[in-house]
């Protein structure tokens, strides 16, 4: 079940707000504009080889799929994680897992994300 964090730090100077939900091995961040219209979302999940991935949808650009490169390849360096392009999106898995963990979310938000995931990969 996705649980919402209610004290999410907002990005300075950005009109609108972010909402952040987290569940077991699954995170969802949504971006809303000043009128509360959903502008985008990002689903973070652990994929093959225990690597973290991010599937991002933005209203103007659609989907992007990335792997999180932690930058921590050496114990004496601690670099900032970045998103790097990644391969195929596991659409069926993400649809199924989102459906399973989003039951407690408000219906409008859950339905919007579900509809975008249903469009993906088709």
C-alpha positions in Angstrom: 0.0 0.0 0.0 1.3 3.4 -1.0 1.5 5.8 1.9 1.7 9.6 1.4 4.3 11.8 3.0 2.6 14.9 4.1 5.6 17.2 4.7 7.2 17.1 1.3 9.7 19.9 0.7 8.6 21.9 -2.3 10.8 23.2 -5.0 11.5 27.0 -4.5 10.1 29.3 -7.1 8.0 26.6 -8.7 4.3 27.2 -8.9 2.4 24.1 -8.0 3.5 21.3 -5.7 4.9 17.8 -5.4 3.2 14.9 -3.6 5.2 11.8 -2.6 4.0 8.3 -1.9 6.0 5.3 -0.9 5.3 1.6 -0.5 7.3 -1.6 -0.4 9.9 -1.2 -3.2 7.8 1.3 -5.1 7.6 5.1 -5.0 5.4 7.6 -6.7 6.0 11.3 -7.0 3.4 13.5 -8.7 3.8 17.1 -9.9 0.7 19.4 -9.8 0.5 22.8 -11.3 -0.9 25.9 -9.5 -4.5 24.8 -10.3 -3.9 21.2 -9.0 -3.8 19.8 -12.5 -1.5 16.8 -12.7 1.6 17.8 -14.8 3.6 14.6 -14.4 4.6 11.7 -12.2 7.6 9.4 -11.6 7.5 5.8 -10.5 10.7 4.5 -8.9 11.1 0.8 -8.6 13.8 -1.8 -8.2 14.4 -3.8 -11.4 16.8 -6.4 -12.6 20.1 -6.9 -10.7 18.6 -4.8 -7.8 19.1 -1.6 -9.7 16.8 1.3 -9.1 14.8 2.6 -12.1 12.6 5.6 -12.8 9.7 5.8 -15.2 8.7 9.5 -15.7 5.7 10.8 -17.5 5.3 14.5 -18.3 2.2 16.1 -19.9 4.3 17.8 -22.7 6.8 15.1 -23.4 5.3 11.7 -22.4 7.4 8.8 -21.0 11.1 8.5 -20.2 12.7 5.4 -18.7 15.9 5.7 -16.7 18.2 3.8 -14.4 19.5 5.5 -11.3 23.3 5.7 -11.5 24.3 6.2 -7.9 27.8 7.3 -8.8 29.2 5.4 -5.8 31.6 3.0 -7.5 34.4 3.7 -5.1 34.4 3.8 -1.3 36.4 7.1 -1.3 33.9 8.9 -3.5 30.3 9.8 -2.9 28.9 11.3 -6.1 25.4 12.6 -6.8 23.0 10.0 -8.2 21.8 10.8 -11.8 19.3 9.4 -14.2 20.7 7.6 -17.3 18.7 6.2 -20.2 17.7 2.6 -19.7 16.2 -0.2 -21.8 12.8 -1.7 -22.0 10.1 -0.7 -19.6 8.4 -3.7 -17.8 4.9 -2.3 -18.5 2.9 -5.3 -17.3 4.8 -5.5 -14.0 4.4 -1.7 -13.3 0.7 -1.8 -14.2 0.2 -4.8 -11.9 2.3 -3.5 -9.0 0.7 0.0 -9.2 -2.8 -1.5 -9.2 -1.9 -3.6 -6.1 -0.4 -0.9 -4.1 -2.6 2.1 -5.0 -5.9 0.8 -3.7 -5.9 3.4 -0.8 -5.1 6.4 -2.9 -7.7 9.0 -4.0 -9.5 7.6 -7.0 -8.8 10.5 -9.4 -5.1 10.3 -8.9 -5.0 6.5 -9.0 -7.1 6.4 -12.2 -5.0 9.1 -13.9 -1.7 7.2 -13.3 -3.3 3.9 -14.2 -4.6 5.3 -17.5 -1.2 6.6 -18.5 0.4 3.3 -17.6 -2.3 1.5 -19.7 -1.3 3.7 -22.7 2.4 3.0 -22.2 4.0 0.4 -24.3 1.1 0.2 -26.8 
